Amino acid sequence: MREIPITTEFIKLQDLLKLAGLVETGGEAKERIQAGEARVNGEPCLQRGKKIRPGDKVAFAGETLAARYAD
C-alpha cells in the first residue's frame, strides 16, 4: 500500500489518482473511474469527485493507495 500525503481535509478521487501518477489527466481519471476501475474501501466507486479522507483505501490499476495527512 502506498500512502499519499495531503494537506487538506480530503482529496477527490480523481485528484488522488493524478497525484499518485496513476493517470495523466483528469479526463483519463474520469473515464477510468466511470468504467468501474476504482474501488474505495472495497466497494466499486463511479464518482470521480468522491471525497477520500485519511483512513480510506483506494484500489486502482493493481495498486492500493491511502491518503494521509502531511506532516
N, C-alpha and C positions, 0 to 999 in steps of 0.2 A: 504494500500500500504506500502510495506517495502522498505526502502532506503538502498542501498548497497554502502558504501564509496569506491572510487577508487583513486589511486594515479597517474594514467596515464591519457592521453587524452581520451582514450576509453578502453573498455574491450570487448573481444569477447563473443558472446552469450553463448557458451558452458562454458567458464570460469566463467561468471556471475552465471550460474546455479550451478556450483560446489561451488563457493564462498558462495552462498546463502544456500547451503546444500540441494538443491532440487534433486540433482543427486550425486552419489558417485564417478563416474569415467567419464573420457572423452568419453569412449566408450558408456556408458549409455546415456550421453548427445547427442552424435552423433545419436544414434538410435532413441531416442525420438524426437529430432528436425526433423530428416528426415521423421519421421512418421507423422509429421504435428501437434505435440502437443504444439508448441510455437507460440505465436503471438507477434509481435513487432509493437507498435503504432497502434494496432487494426487490423493489417494485418497478415495473416499467413506467417511464415518465415521458410524456409527449409535450410537456410545457417547457419551451426554451427559457422562459422567464422564471422558472421555479427557483425559489429562494433557497440557497444552500447555506446552512449555518454550520459552525463547528460542531462536530459530532455526526453529521450526515456523511454517508458514504456513497460515492458515485462510481458505478461500473460503466466503462465505455472503452471500446476498442481494445479489449483484453487487459485493461489497467483498472485498478481501483484507486480512486482519489478521495482525499478527505481534506476539507478546509480546516484551517486552524488560525487562531488569532496570531498576528505577527508579534514578536517580542518587543 
